[in-house]
Amino acid sequence: MWTVVRRDLKSSFRQRQDLLNPLLFFFMVVTLFPLGVSPEVSFLQRSGSGILWVAALLATLLSLDHLFRHDFDDGTLEQMVLQPQPLFLLVLAKTLAHWLVTGLPLILLAPVLGIMLHLEGNSIAVLCLTLLIGTPVLSLIGAIGAALTLGLRAGGVLLSLLIIPLYIPVLIFGTGTVAAAADGTPVGGYLALMAAFLVLAITLAPFAAAAALRISLSNS
């Protein structure tokens, strides 16, 4: 697993356009939203968490098509399937590498953009915590869709149609947690539910993605 993580990290840093595109997209969506809707401080304080979460969701979705695509094109994915190690562990390793180069930078960039959207310090801290819990869930669920649409011509469009409905619960509880923190309401219940989503995704998503990879490779 560590070998796969290290290999994917090296590959991501060599192809810097794939590394920077989600970050630039995240930054552009958040910065352009006030210009297109309203720059009022009160509006941005109410909607800032939703803006950041939607932008993070779309940025993660933008990078999912490359999760297995490069390995599929050069034949590496077929060799992974033939390895004696369980395929779901290799899928978990690739998903971890994807989160490290996509989800983690989004979390690090979120406080700066939160300040720009006039969020309070407590709301920014809770926002970063929800992103820390929620973005791995986005990567794990996205791995299933990326595996199912592997090798298809319109895979990117189909991937969006398959994955976005599954992202909605994470989006609702992510934004709801920050809104509750802004109102002074306890957020322990929200965070517990998001942690439950993460545990469920780690437990089930690698197996589902591994099965989807076998199906996609058998049909290619």
Buried (B, 14 or more C-beta within 10 A) or exposed (E): BEEBBEBBBEBBEEEEEBBEBBBEBBBEBBBEBBEEEEEEEEBBBEBBBBBBBBBBBBBBBBBBBBBBBBBBEEEBBEEBEEEEEEBBBBBBBBBBBBBBBBBBBBBEBBBEBBEBBBBBEEBBBBBBBBBBBBBBBBBBBBBBBBBBBBBBEEBBEBBBEBBBEBBEBBBBBBBBBBBBBBEEEEBEEBBEBBEEBBEEBBEBBBBBBBBBBEEBBEEE
